[in-house]
Structures are given as C-alpha cells and as structure tokens.
Amino acid sequence: AMSKSAVKISSDLLSNPLCEQEPSFLEMVTAFDTAMKRMDSFNQEKISIIQTIIIRGSTLSSSVFPSLNMAVKRREQTLQDYKRLQSKVEKYEEKERTGPVLAKLHQ
C-alpha cells in the first residue's frame, strides 16, 4: 500500500503545473516517479515470490511430515477435551458443596 501511495504521489507531482514552469523540478519529479514505479514493481515481485514460497512450503511440509499433521490434530483434540472438562469443573465448583458434587469434582 505504501508503494502504491508513493506512485500516486509521484504521478500527482508530475501533473503539477509547477513542473511546466521549472525544468529542474520536472527533472527531479520524473526521476522520483521512475524510482517509485521501479520500487512498486520490485515490491510486487517480492510479494509474489514470498507467497509462492509460503504456499509451496506449506504443501511440501504437509506431504513430507504427515506425523506433524497428526500431532497438530491430536493437540487440537486434546485442547477441545481440556476445554470441555474445564467447563465441567467450573460447573461443579459453582454448585453447592455436597458429597456427590465433591466426588465428581475430584474425579
């Protein structure tokens, strides 16, 4: 977004009437505009390469390391079980402290 804004600023400067009056200013603004357009195209290439690497890397790691995927799934399942049991504990802690409730809470 920043490089797009810089390109917009440089093109706006080029359309400024002051560029017609001052040739030295026109030369500087033209150089600035060229630099901003190059920077924007470089940033777009960089973004494209980074996205390709990340997508390719994630698909490669999922096929090369299936045990990693299984570990992530087991962790998610364990986390869900923990949250479910934690809510049960909180429910029993809110209830009146009687024998059966204390036994279930301890369990």
Number of C-alpha atoms within 10 A of each C-alpha: 7 8 17 15 12 18 21 15 14 21 18 12 18 20 12 13 10 12 17 12 10 10 11 11 15 19 13 13 20 17 13 19 21 15 14 21 19 14 16 19 13 13 14 13 12 12 12 11 12 12 12 12 12 11 11 11 12 12 11 11 12 13 12 11 10 11 11 13 14 12 11 12 12 12 12 12 12 12 12 12 12 12 12 11 12 12 12 13 15 11 12 17 13 8 10 9 12 8 9 9 15 14 11 11 15 9 7
